[in-house]
Amino acid sequence: MTQLTADLDRARSGEPVRGGTLRIAAPGPVTHLDPACAYDLASAQLLRAVTRQLFTYPSTVDLSDPGRAFGLVADVAEELPTRRNGGISADRRTWTVRLRRGVLWDSVPRRPVVAGDFVRALKRLANPVTGAGAIRYFTSTIGGMAQYCAEYRAAFRDRPPTARALADFQNAHEIAGVTALDDATLRIRLVEPADDLPHLLALSCASAVPREYDRFVPGSTELFGHLRSAGPYSLALYRDGGRLLRLERNPVWDPDEDQVRGQFVGAIEVSATGEPAGVVAGRLDRGEADLAWSMDEVSWTGEPAGGEEGPPTSAGYTLNPYLVFNLRSPNRGGLTGRAALRRAVALAVDKRALAGILAGGGVPCVVQHGVIPPGCVGHRPFNAFPTPGDRGDPGAARAELAAAGLAAERLTLVAAVRDIPEQRAVLDSIAADLGRAGIDLAVVPYPPGEYYDRLLGDPAQARAGAWDLALAGWVPDWFGDNGRAVVQPLFESNDAPGTTNYGGYHNPQVDRLVAAALRAGSRSRAEELWHRVDRLVTGDVAVVPLLACAMVSPRRHSPRLRNVRYLPHCGFFDVTSLWLDGATEPWEVSAFA
């Protein structure tokens, strides 16, 4: 029997068919695949295919049980550590992780992933060039991590961060709480017991990192030409700053050493063509493209030929969108630093109208009043700035401005937004609301691939006044026991490059409550503390919560897509589980050739 006949027989029986090229349309370039600084959903989906973590999340088709949908499994680790198997000490502050020995890098010659590769990953998070949005998870949890980060930044305060200098620092300095006992054993000592440590180590930024990366500045363009893979796919092409990207099968990947990923399609291509949503929708329906990222008009609307997979959406919600104020902005004498201005904005916005804009595209969402969305620990209903029917109250907003002496003339704020039609529509609605309250917006659209890391995540841009107000969104890094997964990255003090505390919010009381919640002896006590943080942050108007959107909802795709499974923590499909109906070749000719 020929391979072609075998593949056709499997297709008729519904079994997986290997081959074909999975084609993904993106609104902007993929700018990061370095785990140290790739902290966005698009990158996370690709990193699923090329990286390995100690622990990870299996893909699923059933989200009705959040405990199972967001449950962890061992990845490179042999098993999840417990006190029973000796992986967690009696005081719960020392974790010992034993690694599989058959996970390989696609290096020449091939070599195993070792414990030292995970130590390197944690060290690189502190680099002073890109920083890491998730860094506070680790500095508050792992012994010696905070000191290591401080020393790293201090060492490069007055010297250029060359690749050689960065690597020399990392190789000469240790994180006190992280030790590779041997190639197959990693020991981690904690500041306090942290039952959510496996969730931290399942983040993309904690992926194993090969020694070859020491030769490159983190996040640099040069690194793209030397990416190494331990997953089922390897980077084969990166062109035009990430507008064209192709992954192909990694020949050293062993399915027996990976219990969560597959290797069905022959290649994965991502193209940022700048096409309008309607054009992309037509390509999906005709099978010329298979998936679309960050195009809600495409992802949600209509009944495509391929159907819409619709798992339950009760597993969790995202804080998306919300308005964040640049509290560092010097514009108009530091206008965004005036609490009255921020309160006026919070009172003026018609949140129901925003829900209507997204619901028109089929996005399941609810009006959000606090910063912790439903499905996250610490969420409780409250409303610090009520308006009739959540429709906004321009009169109350004008009164706030008048009481603070800010109503003598119209005010103007520089508003940043991703240059995506749905995002522009939301901000246009907000601009109209604020206009009725006496506040004008000077809207500056940014390419999606540059928005978070090069604008919002760069404190220097904020201090220069590049923006006063920005439309942002936040997806909790995990669900379940996730009290810190909203509050800590968004609102704990963090002014380093790569920060996700975009506005530079700093409240020592919030920092103390975060620390207390992490030390809380019970989930109920921690939940109370997280909710207190929610009330404080919302009352300070560091941000204006607008909507909470379902984490995972129906996604449009081409009619040839099969075995659609979701990655709950990414809110999208697992690209390593998909196969293509009718694919019979090892892979199709690249569209980039």
N, C-alpha and C positions, 0 to 999 in steps of 0.2 A: 504493500500500500504506500502511495506517495504521501509526502507531507501535506500537499494540497488536499488530497482526498481525506486525510485524517482531520485536517482543520475544518473542512466542510461538514464532515460527519459530526464533529463536536458542535458546530454551529447549529445544526438541525436539532440536536438533542438538548440544546441550552447550556452545554458545557462551555467553559472559557475558551475563547479563540485568541491565540497569540498573534501579534502583528499589528500593522497599521500605525498611523501617526495620529495621536490625539492633538487636536488643534484648538488653542485657547486664544480668544481675542481679549486684549487688555486695553484700558483707556490710556495707559502711560507705560513708560519703560520699567523694567525690573532693575532697580538700582543697587540692590543688595542681595547677595547670597552668602555673605560672610556671617556665620552665626553670631559673632560678637555684636553686630549692629543691625542685623535684619530683624526688625520688630514690627512687621506689618503682616496682614493676612495673606497677601499674594505671595510674599517670600516664604511664609510658613508652609504654604501648600507645596511649593517646590522643594523646600528643605526636607519635607516629608520623604521625598524620593531620593535624596542624596546624603542625608545625615542619619546618624543613629544616636539615641540617648540612652541613659541608664534605664529609664522607665518611659513608657509612652501610653498613648490612648489607642485602643483598637477602633477601627471604623465601625459604623453601625447603621442599621436601617430602622431601629426602634428607639425613639427618644422619650417614650412614655414614662420610663423609669430613670430619672436623672442619676440615681446612684449607680446604675449599670452603664448608662450612656457615657458618663464621665469617669468610669472606673479605670484605674491604672493597671497595666501589666508590665512585667519585666521585658526589657528590650535587649540591650547589651548585658545588663545584669542577669545572672542566672535565675534569680528569684527576688521578690519583694522582701526586704528585710523585716523581720519581726523579732520580738523577744524570744519566741519559741524556737526559731531557727538560729538564734545567736547573732542575728544581724543588728539588733538594737540592745544596748546595754540596759542594766537595771534602772539607772537614773535617766534613761531615754535621751541622753545627751551625746552618745557615741554610736554612730552608725557604721557598720562594716558591710560593704557591697562587694560581692564576688562576681567576676565577669565571665561571660562565655569566652571560650578560646578560639572559636572558629569564625569570628567576625573580622573581615579583612578590608584593608584600604586598597583602592585600585592603583596603588603605587607600582613603580618598577624598580626592583622586584616587589611583588605584593607582600604585605606584612600584616600582622594582626593589629587590631585596635586594642590598646593597652590602657591600664589605669592612668598612666602619665598623660594620655591624651585628654582625659577629663580634667586633670589638674591644670593642664595648659588652657583648656577652655575657660575655666573659672578665672585664671590669671588675666586672660585677655579682656575680660569684661571691664576691667578697671583702666584700660588704655586711655590716655588723655586726648586721643585724636577723635574717635567716634563716640566714646562712652557707650553705655548700655542702658536702655530705658528701664530694664528690670533690675538694675544693680541694687536697689534698696532691699529687695527681697533677700539678697545674699548677704549684704553687709549687716543686716539686723539678725541674721540667723546663724551664719557660720563663724565659728571662732577665728579671730584674727583677720577676717576679711575686710572689716572697716579700716583697720590699721594699714593693711597692705594697700588698699585703695588710696588712702591719704598719702602714704609714702610714694606711691607711683606718680600721683599728680604733682607732688612737691618736687620730685626729681626732674620733672620736665617743665617746671614753671619758667625757667630761663634758658632752656636748651632745646634745640630742634628735635622733634620726635621722629628720627629716622628709623627705618625698619631694624637696622642693626642695633641701635641704641635701645629701642623698645624690647627687642628679644633679649639683649644682654641684661636688662633690668629684670625681666620675667624669670630668666634662668638663674639669676643670682639671688633672688628674693623668694621667700616661701610664704604661703598663707598658713598660718600656724595650725588652723583646724583642718587642713586638707593634706592627706599623705597617701602616696602610692606605696603601699607596703611591699608589693611586688607587681609584676605585670598584670596579674589577674585579681588584685585585691586593693580596694580603695577604702580608706578610713576617713570619716568626716566627724569632727567634733563640733557641737553646737553651743551657742551662747546660752540658750534655754531650750528645753524640749520643744520640738516642732513637728507635730504629726503630719503637717502638710509638706514636709521636705521632699517627698517623692514628686509632688506637683512642681516644685521649683526645678528639680532635676529633669523633669520631662519637658521643660521649655526649650525652644529651639536654641536659645543662647547658651544652654548648658550641653549642647551636642559635643561629642568628641571632636577634637581638632588635631590634625596631623602636624608633625614637626616641620613640614615644608612651609607652613604658614609663617614661621619665624622670619622668613626672607622678605616678607611684605608688610607694609603698613596696613593695619586693619581697615577694611572697607575700601581699599584702593582699587583702581581700575586694573592695575597690574595683577592683582590677586585672581581676578576672573580667569586669566589665562592659565592658572595653575591650581584650580580647585580640585580637591581630592574627594572621592566619594566612598562611603561605606554602605550606601543604600543600593536599591535595585537599579538606579539610573546614575549616569555620569554626565557632566556638562560637556557637550560636543561642540557647541557654537554659541558665542556671545558677541553680538554685533550692534553697532550704532548706539552705544551707551545703554544697552538692554532693551532696545526696541525689537530686536530679533534674538530669540534664544531657543536653543534646542538641547534637549536631554536625550541620550540614547542608553540602551541597556548596558549595565555594568557587568562585564563578563565574570568578575570574581565574586559577585554577590551569590550567596548560598541560601536558598529558601528554607533549608533545614535550620538555619541559624537566625531566622527572622519570622516570628509568629504573627506579625500584624500586616506586613506589606506584601504586595504582589509584583509581578513583572509581566503584565499581559501585553500592553501595547509595545510596539517596537521603539517608538520615540514619542516625545512630548515637545510640541512647538508652541511658543508663546510669541505673539506678534502684537505690537502696539501700532496700529495703522492710522489711528485718528479718525476712523469712520464714524458717521452718525449712528445713533442707536438703532434707527430703523433699518439701516443697511446691515448692521451686525445681526439683527433679528432675522432678516431674510437669509443670511448665510447660515444661521443655526438651523432654520427650518429646512433648508435645502441640503444640510449635511456638509456644507463647505467649511464650517467651523463647528466645534463640538460644545464649547463652553464659553461664557463671557464673564469676565471679572469686573466688579465695581461699576456695572452698568445696570442700575435697577430697572430702567425701562425695558431692558432686554431680559434681565433675569426673572422678572416677575410677571410681566404682562402677557395676557392672551393664552391661548391653548395651542402650543406648538405641536408640530407633527409628531415629535418624540414623546409628547406627554409631559406632565409635571409630576415629579416624585413629591409626595406630601407627607412627611413624617410629622407626628405631633410636635407642637412648639412649646410645650410646657417646661422644657428642661431648663430654660433660663433666658434672660433678656440682657441686652446691651444698653449702655448709656449712649444713645445715638439717635439724633445729634444732640450736642450741647454747645452753648456759647462759652468761650473762655476769654477772660480779660487779661491783657498783657499788663501786669502790675509793675513792670519795669519800664514801661514806655515813657519817654520824656515829652511826648507830643502834648502841646497845649498846656505846658506846665505840669505834666503828670496827671492829666485829667482822669485816666482810668484808675488812678489811685484814690479817687474820691468815692467813698462808699455811696454817697447819694446818687451819683451818676450810675453806678452799677445797680442800685435798687430801682432806679427809674427804668433801666433797660429790662430788668426782671418783671416789672409791672406792665410794661408796654406790649410785650410779645403775645400775639394770639396763637397759643399752642394748638388749639383745635384746627386752625387753618393749616398748620404744618402737618398735623396728622392726616388731614385730608389730601395734602399733596402726595405724601408717601402711600397712603391707602389707595389713591388713584392708580398707583402702579402695582398694587397688590401686596405691599409690604405690611405685615402684621405689626402694629405698634400701638402703644398707649401713651397718654400724656404722663409725663414724669415731673415730679415736684422735688424730690431729693436726689442726691448724687448716687445713691446705691440703688440699682434697678431691681425689679422683682426677680426672685430666684437666687439672689445673692445674700449671704449672711449679713445681717444688719439692716436689711430693708424693712421699713415700717411706713405705713401711709402717714404723711403729714404735709402741710402746705404753708411755707413761710411767707409766701407772697400771693395770696389768693386774689383772683379776679373773677368777675361773674362768668360762669361757664367756661373758665380757662380761656376766655376770648381776649384777654388783655384789657387794660384800663388806661388809656392815654391821659385821662384827666388826673388820675392818681399819680402817674409818672411825671406829669408837668408839675404837680404840687410838690413832689420830692425835689425836683430841680429848683423850684422857686424857693423852697425853704432853705436850700443850701446856697442861694445866691447865684444859681447857674442858669436862670431863665431869661437873663437880659438879652441874649442873642442866641441864635441857633448854634448848636454844637456839631462838630464833625469828628467822626471816628474813622480811622483806616481799618477796613474790614477785609480779612483774608478768607479765601474760600478755594477749595479744589475746583478746577475748571472741568466740572462734570455737570451736565444739564440738571439733574435732580438736585445736586447741591446748590447750584446757582438759583434754582427756583425757590428753594427753602430760604436762602439768604435774601432774595428779592422780596419775599413775603415779610421777613423780619424788617427789612429796610423800610417798607411801607408803614409797618407798625410804629417803628421808631420815628419816622418822619412826622407822624401825627402827634408825637410827644415833644417835638422840637429837636430831634437828634438826626443828623444826616450821616449816611455811610458813604465813604469813598471806597468802593469795592475794588479789590485787587485780586484777580484770579491767578492761581498758580497751577502748573502741571502737576497731576496727581503724584507722580513719582518723586517730586521734590518737596511736596507740601509738609510732610511731617518731619523728615530727618534734616532737611536743609533749611527749613523756615522755623516751624514751631519748636523743634527740638534743639535749636541753636540759640543759647542765651545771648550770644553777641548780637544776633539779628533783633532779638527782643529789646535789648538795651539801646540799640540804634533807632528804635521806633519804626521798624519795618511794618509793624501791625499794632493795632490797639485792641481789636476784637477779632476772634476767629471762630469759624464753624468747625467743630471737631466731633469725633466719635470715639468711643472706647468699648472694646470688647474685653470682658474679664478674661484673664489668662487661664482660668479654670473655673469649674462650678463644683457644687458640693460644699466642702469645708473651705470656703473661699473668701472669708471676711476681709482679708488683706488685698484681694485681687483687684479691687477698685480704688480703695482709699490710699494704699501705700504708694503705688506708682504715680497717681494723679495729684496727691495733696501733701504727702510728706515732703519736707524741705529737701530740694535737690536742684542745684544750679549748675550741675556739670553738663558738658556736651552730651547730647543724646537723651537728655531728660524728657520725661513724659509729663512732668509738672510744668506744662507749657508756659503758664502765665507767671511763674516764679512766686507762687503763693507760699507764704511763710508764716506759720502760726505756731509758736512753741507749745501752746496747749494741745494743738492737734498732734504734734510730734510726741508729746508725752502720752497722750491717749493711745496712739498707735503702739508705742512701746508697751504700755500696760495691757493692751488687748493681746499682743503676742505672748505675754507672760501669763495671761489669764489661765486659771486652773480648770475652767469648764467652758464648754461651748456657749452656755447661756450667759455667763459673765462676759465672754468675748463679744457675743452678739450685742449686748447692752452697750459696750464700749464703742463698737463700730457704729452703732446708731447714734451715739453722742457725737462722734466725729461727723457723721452725716449732717446733723443739725448745726454744728458749728460752721462747717464749710459752707453750707447753704445759707446760713445767716450772714456770714461774711461776704457773700456773693462773689466768691472766687470764680465761680462759673454760674451759668444759668441753665439748669437742666431743662430740656425741652421734651424729648420723647424717649421711650424705651422700646426698642425693636426686638422681635423674637430672634433668638440666637441662630436657630436653624429653621428655615422655611422653604417652601417650594422653589425650585430652581429650574429654569428653562434650559434645555439642552437639545442637541441634535437627535434625530430619530435613530441614529446608529449606535448610540451609547447604551451599554449594558452593564449590569452589576453595579448600579448606582448606590454607593454607600457614603455616608456622611462622616466627616471628622468633626465631632461636636465642638471642639475647642477652636476650630477655624471657621465654623459655620458654612462649610462648603464641602464638595466631594473630595474623597480620597483618590488622588490621581493614580495611585499605585494599585487600586482595586478595579479600575475601569477596564473594560475591553470593548472592542468595536465590532458590531454585527457585520459579518461578511468579510472581515479582514483575513487575508490568506497569505500575504507576503510577510517576510521578516519585518520589513517596514516600507512605507511608501517613499517615493522620491521626495526629498526635502523641497519645500516651497522656497527655500532660501538659496538653493544651488544656483 
